[in-house]
Amino acid sequence: MKHIYLDYAAATPLAPEVKAAMTPYLDKFFYNPSAQYLAAQNVARELENARSSIAHWLGCRPTELTFTAGGTEANNLAIQGLMRLYPEGRVIFSAIEHEAVIEPAKQHRHQLIPVTAEGLVNVDTLAGMIDDSTVLVSVMYANNEIGTIQPLKKVAKLIQAVRTKRLKAGNNLPIYLHTDACQAGAYLDLHVNRLGVDLMTINSGKIYGPKQCGALYVRAGIELEPQILGGGQERGRRSGTENVANIVGFAAALDSVQTKRLKEVERLQALQTHFMDALKTHLPGVVVNGSRKFRLPNNVHVTIPGTDNERLMMQLDECGIQCAVGSACSASNDEPSHVLKALGLTDEAAQSSLRFTMGRATTKADMDYTVKTLVRSTKA
């Protein structure tokens, strides 16, 4: 039976070059980087080399990176770590954020930014929502369900304008921009100064690196309250012995995907267009969700009216095709996707929707087989 994996937004396989980079730190160089003897200090230097490598792709200082156990922890550190310092402050986040942003943000005074039917944040709408108590705006770089890429640079310009206006008015309350860039690492520019962000979450497990490894970029001068206390690692922001093997793998993965980014984006965009066009031809009622123009190159999210997405997903699985009905992190939730509802889809339409996300191993033959299987399954 065929095996076609189309859920790269949920998890990516460990790349061979990443595994090779990690292996020495799983056995021979297993030392705790906080230990004082020479072998451990050599490992500590490799840890800092990995930090510098990641910082290179973000265009930031190595000291502005804090390693975490994945994107969820990094998002929590960004939001809880900042908002607990400003208990009267308010956080504004987009209606299509990942639960790892929504849930910590809901612990504080908060407000949701609505999105358009294409899943885009309207910057003018956001401007009207920011008031003198707003401390943090969180807008994800690219959505994990529909692949929509947000106008981060425009949002950053707005935040800077608000910051300037406050200073002139004598309001010393800071305002910061955070972005969850977990889905963006393999396909988009991550340079924090070009984007204009103050905090950014990145995730190794989405870019052919090890799972349970991530990082939070925090612009120099921004204070955060640590969420994990203990040994004071990561300059006191995140205690706990650093997972050197995973961090080295993370650096190798980011270097690999960013080096190959432009060529891989071009290849995936061609596959994406081919798949979308074939679906429109052979399943005339299909609706592509999210923006066609501002979209990750590997994402195709569709509604197939009259189908049950869970049943259809299982039929595809039986034919060797693995896709998703939504975010893997909320797969156990029977409620329709909050992302699709934010776009204006009805519950019925949301429950007739599937997400296909392609990756390095995906071929045109894979997508042709997927179209044929979808047609056969929906006519059965």
matplotlib code that plots the C-alpha trace (Angstrom):
import matplotlib.pyplot as plt

x = [0.0, 1.1, 2.3, 1.8, 2.4, 0.6, 0.7, 4.0, 2.3, 1.8, 5.3, 8.3, 10.6, 14.1, 16.4, 19.5, 21.9, 20.2, 20.4, 24.1, 24.7, 22.8, 24.3, 27.6, 25.7, 23.5, 26.4, 30.0, 29.5, 26.6, 27.9, 25.9, 27.0, 26.8, 29.5, 32.9, 35.3, 36.8, 34.7, 31.5, 32.8, 33.5, 29.9, 28.8, 30.8, 28.9, 25.7, 26.6, 27.8, 24.3, 22.7, 24.9, 23.9, 20.2, 20.7, 22.4, 19.2, 17.1, 19.5, 19.7, 22.2, 22.8, 21.9, 18.5, 17.6, 16.1, 15.9, 12.6, 11.0, 9.1, 6.9, 4.1, 6.5, 8.1, 4.6, 3.7, 7.0, 6.4, 2.8, 2.8, 6.3, 5.4, 1.8, 2.5, 4.8, 1.8, -1.2, -3.4, -2.2, -4.0, -3.0, -4.5, -4.2, -5.6, -8.7, -6.8, -3.9, -2.7, -4.1, -0.6, -1.1, -4.9, -4.8, -2.1, -3.5, -6.9, -5.4, -5.1, -7.2, -7.5, -9.2, -9.4, -8.5, -11.0, -9.7, -11.1, -12.7, -9.2, -7.8, -5.9, -5.6, -6.8, -4.3, -6.7, -9.1, -6.2, -5.3, -8.7, -8.5, -5.2, -5.7, -3.5, -3.5, -2.4, 1.0, 1.2, 0.0, 0.4, -0.1, 1.2, 3.5, 1.8, -1.3, -1.0, -4.3, -4.9, -1.4, -2.3, 0.8, 0.0, 1.2, 3.6, 5.7, 2.5, 1.6, 5.1, 4.9, 1.6, 3.1, 6.1, 3.7, 1.7, 5.0, 6.1, 2.7, 2.8, 6.2, 5.1, 2.0, 4.1, 2.6, 5.6, 3.7, 5.5, 3.9, 5.4, 4.8, 5.0, 4.7, 4.4, 6.6, 6.5, 5.1, 7.3, 10.8, 11.2, 9.5, 9.8, 12.4, 12.9, 15.0, 13.5, 14.6, 13.2, 9.9, 10.0, 9.0, 10.0, 9.4, 9.3, 8.6, 10.3, 10.0, 12.5, 9.8, 8.3, 11.5, 12.9, 14.5, 13.9, 10.5, 10.3, 12.8, 12.1, 13.3, 12.0, 13.6, 13.3, 14.6, 17.3, 16.0, 12.6, 12.0, 10.2, 9.1, 10.5, 8.0, 10.3, 12.6, 15.5, 19.1, 19.0, 20.0, 19.3, 20.3, 17.6, 14.8, 14.3, 15.8, 16.7, 19.6, 19.8, 19.1, 22.3, 21.6, 18.2, 19.6, 22.4, 19.9, 17.6, 20.5, 21.4, 17.7, 17.3, 20.5, 19.3, 15.8, 16.9, 19.8, 17.4, 14.4, 14.0, 14.4, 12.1, 9.5, 9.5, 9.1, 6.3, 4.4, 4.3, 2.9, 0.4, -0.9, -1.1, -3.0, -5.5, -6.2, -6.7, -9.1, -11.1, -11.3, -12.2, -14.2, -16.0, -17.7, -14.4, -13.5, -10.0, -9.9, -7.5, -5.7, -4.4, -1.8, -0.5, -0.1, 2.6, 3.7, 3.1, -0.5, -3.8, -6.8, -10.2, -13.8, -15.5, -19.3, -21.4, -18.6, -17.7, -14.0, -13.2, -14.7, -13.0, -9.7, -10.0, -10.9, -7.8, -5.7, -6.9, -5.6, -2.2, -2.7, -2.2, -3.8, -5.5, -8.9, -7.3, -4.6, -2.9, -2.8, -6.6, -7.4, -9.2, -11.6, -15.0, -15.7, -15.3, -12.0, -11.9, -9.8, -12.4, -15.2, -13.1, -13.2, -17.0, -17.4, -20.5, -20.0, -21.2, -18.6, -15.8, -16.6, -16.3, -12.8, -9.4, -5.8, -3.1, 0.5, 3.4, 7.1, 10.5, 9.3, 6.1, 5.9, 3.5, 2.6, 1.6, -0.7, -2.3, -2.9, -4.5, -6.9, -7.9, -8.5, -10.5, -12.7, -13.3, -13.9, -16.4, -18.4, -18.6]
y = [0.0, 3.5, 5.7, 9.4, 11.7, 15.1, 16.4, 18.2, 21.0, 18.6, 17.0, 16.6, 13.6, 14.1, 15.0, 12.7, 15.6, 16.7, 13.2, 13.1, 16.4, 15.3, 11.8, 12.7, 14.6, 11.6, 9.3, 10.4, 14.1, 13.6, 16.0, 18.6, 22.0, 23.6, 21.3, 22.8, 20.2, 20.6, 18.0, 19.6, 23.1, 21.9, 20.8, 24.2, 25.9, 23.7, 24.8, 28.4, 27.7, 26.3, 29.4, 31.6, 29.6, 30.1, 33.8, 34.2, 33.3, 35.5, 38.4, 38.8, 38.5, 35.1, 36.5, 37.4, 33.7, 31.5, 27.8, 26.0, 22.6, 23.5, 26.2, 25.9, 26.7, 29.6, 31.1, 30.7, 32.4, 35.3, 35.9, 35.0, 36.2, 39.7, 40.1, 39.1, 42.1, 44.3, 42.9, 45.9, 45.7, 44.1, 41.6, 41.6, 38.5, 37.4, 35.1, 32.4, 32.0, 28.5, 27.4, 27.8, 31.6, 31.7, 29.9, 31.8, 35.1, 34.3, 34.4, 38.2, 41.1, 40.3, 41.0, 39.1, 40.7, 39.5, 38.3, 38.6, 35.8, 35.0, 34.8, 38.0, 40.5, 44.0, 46.4, 49.3, 47.3, 46.4, 50.1, 50.9, 48.2, 49.3, 51.6, 53.1, 49.8, 47.5, 45.9, 43.1, 42.3, 38.7, 37.9, 34.6, 34.8, 31.9, 29.9, 26.3, 25.3, 27.4, 28.6, 32.3, 34.6, 37.7, 41.3, 41.4, 44.3, 46.4, 45.4, 46.2, 49.7, 50.3, 49.2, 51.5, 54.4, 53.7, 53.5, 56.9, 58.5, 57.2, 58.7, 62.1, 61.9, 61.0, 57.4, 55.2, 51.9, 49.8, 48.0, 44.9, 42.7, 38.9, 36.4, 32.7, 31.7, 27.9, 27.2, 29.7, 28.4, 26.4, 28.8, 32.4, 35.0, 35.0, 38.1, 39.9, 43.4, 43.1, 41.9, 44.4, 42.0, 42.2, 38.6, 35.5, 31.8, 29.2, 25.4, 22.7, 20.0, 21.7, 22.1, 18.5, 18.9, 17.1, 17.6, 19.2, 21.9, 25.5, 29.0, 32.4, 35.5, 38.4, 41.8, 43.1, 45.3, 43.5, 42.0, 38.7, 36.9, 33.3, 30.5, 27.7, 28.3, 26.3, 26.4, 29.7, 28.4, 30.5, 33.7, 33.0, 33.0, 29.2, 26.9, 23.3, 21.5, 22.3, 19.5, 19.9, 17.2, 18.7, 22.2, 21.2, 19.4, 22.5, 24.6, 22.1, 21.9, 25.6, 26.0, 23.3, 24.6, 28.3, 27.4, 25.4, 27.7, 29.5, 26.4, 24.4, 27.1, 27.2, 23.4, 23.3, 26.3, 24.4, 21.3, 23.5, 25.1, 21.7, 20.2, 23.1, 23.2, 19.4, 19.5, 22.3, 20.3, 16.9, 18.1, 21.3, 22.1, 22.2, 25.5, 26.5, 28.1, 31.0, 33.4, 32.1, 34.9, 35.2, 31.5, 29.0, 27.1, 23.7, 24.2, 23.3, 23.5, 22.7, 22.3, 19.5, 20.2, 17.2, 15.2, 14.3, 15.2, 12.6, 9.8, 11.1, 11.4, 7.7, 6.6, 8.4, 6.8, 3.3, 4.2, 5.2, 9.0, 10.8, 14.3, 16.2, 17.6, 20.5, 21.3, 18.2, 19.8, 20.0, 16.8, 15.4, 18.4, 17.7, 21.4, 22.8, 24.6, 28.1, 29.1, 28.2, 29.8, 33.0, 32.9, 32.8, 29.1, 27.4, 24.4, 22.1, 23.6, 23.4, 19.7, 19.1, 20.5, 18.8, 20.1, 18.8, 20.0, 18.9, 18.5, 17.4, 13.9, 15.0, 14.4, 15.3, 11.6, 11.8, 14.7, 13.0, 9.9, 12.0, 13.7, 10.4, 8.9, 11.9, 11.7, 8.0, 8.4, 11.3, 9.5, 6.2]
z = [0.0, -0.7, 2.1, 1.5, 4.4, 4.0, 7.6, 7.8, 9.7, 12.6, 12.6, 10.3, 10.2, 11.6, 8.7, 8.2, 8.6, 11.8, 13.3, 12.4, 14.2, 17.3, 17.7, 19.4, 22.1, 22.8, 23.8, 23.6, 24.6, 27.1, 29.7, 31.6, 30.1, 33.5, 35.0, 35.5, 34.1, 30.7, 28.8, 30.0, 29.1, 25.6, 25.4, 26.7, 23.9, 21.3, 22.9, 22.4, 18.9, 18.2, 19.7, 17.5, 14.4, 15.1, 16.0, 12.6, 10.8, 13.0, 12.7, 16.4, 19.2, 20.7, 24.1, 22.9, 22.4, 25.2, 24.5, 25.6, 25.3, 22.2, 20.8, 23.4, 26.2, 24.3, 23.7, 27.3, 28.4, 26.0, 27.1, 30.8, 31.3, 30.0, 31.2, 34.8, 35.0, 33.9, 35.8, 34.7, 31.1, 28.2, 25.5, 22.0, 19.8, 16.5, 16.4, 14.6, 17.0, 18.1, 21.5, 22.9, 22.5, 23.2, 26.5, 28.3, 26.9, 28.3, 31.8, 31.4, 30.2, 26.5, 23.3, 20.0, 16.6, 14.0, 10.7, 7.1, 5.3, 3.9, 7.4, 7.4, 10.2, 9.2, 10.5, 10.6, 12.7, 15.1, 15.3, 16.6, 19.3, 20.8, 23.9, 26.6, 28.5, 25.7, 26.5, 24.0, 20.6, 19.4, 15.7, 14.3, 11.3, 9.5, 10.5, 11.3, 9.8, 6.7, 6.1, 5.9, 6.2, 8.2, 7.3, 10.2, 8.9, 8.7, 12.2, 13.4, 11.9, 13.7, 17.0, 16.5, 15.7, 19.0, 20.9, 19.5, 20.2, 23.8, 24.5, 23.2, 25.4, 28.5, 28.7, 29.7, 29.4, 26.8, 23.9, 22.3, 19.3, 19.6, 16.8, 16.8, 13.9, 14.4, 11.0, 9.2, 9.9, 6.7, 4.3, 5.3, 6.3, 10.0, 10.4, 13.4, 12.5, 8.9, 10.5, 13.3, 16.0, 19.7, 20.6, 18.3, 18.9, 16.8, 16.9, 15.9, 15.5, 12.4, 10.4, 10.3, 13.8, 17.1, 18.9, 22.3, 21.3, 20.6, 21.3, 22.2, 20.7, 23.2, 22.0, 24.3, 27.2, 27.5, 30.9, 31.3, 34.5, 34.3, 34.3, 35.3, 38.3, 39.6, 38.4, 36.6, 33.2, 30.1, 31.9, 34.5, 32.0, 31.8, 34.4, 33.7, 32.2, 28.5, 26.1, 24.1, 21.6, 20.7, 20.6, 18.3, 16.1, 16.1, 14.8, 12.1, 11.1, 10.8, 8.9, 6.5, 5.8, 5.6, 3.2, 0.9, 1.5, -1.8, -4.0, -1.8, -1.7, -5.5, -5.7, -3.2, -4.8, -8.0, -6.2, -4.3, -7.5, -9.3, -6.4, -6.0, -9.7, -9.9, -6.9, -8.6, -11.8, -10.4, -7.3, -8.6, -5.3, -3.3, -1.6, -0.7, 2.7, 3.4, 1.2, -2.1, -2.4, 1.2, 2.0, 3.0, -0.1, 1.5, 2.7, 1.0, 3.3, 1.6, 2.4, 0.5, 0.9, 2.0, 3.5, 7.1, 7.5, 10.1, 8.0, 4.9, 6.7, 7.8, 4.3, 3.0, 5.8, 4.7, 1.2, 2.6, 2.7, 6.0, 6.4, 9.1, 10.1, 11.8, 14.3, 15.7, 19.1, 19.3, 17.5, 20.6, 20.6, 19.0, 18.5, 15.0, 14.4, 15.9, 13.0, 10.4, 12.5, 12.6, 8.8, 8.9, 8.0, 9.4, 11.8, 8.9, 6.5, 9.2, 9.7, 6.0, 5.8, 5.5, 5.7, 3.5, 4.2, 2.0, 2.6, 1.4, 0.4, -1.4, -5.2, -8.0, -8.2, -4.5, -5.1, -8.2, -6.2, -3.5, -5.9, -7.4, -3.9, -2.8, -5.9, -5.4, -1.6, -2.0, -4.7, -2.7]

ax = plt.figure().add_subplot(projection="3d")
ax.plot(x, y, z, "-o")
ax.set_aspect("equal")
plt.show()
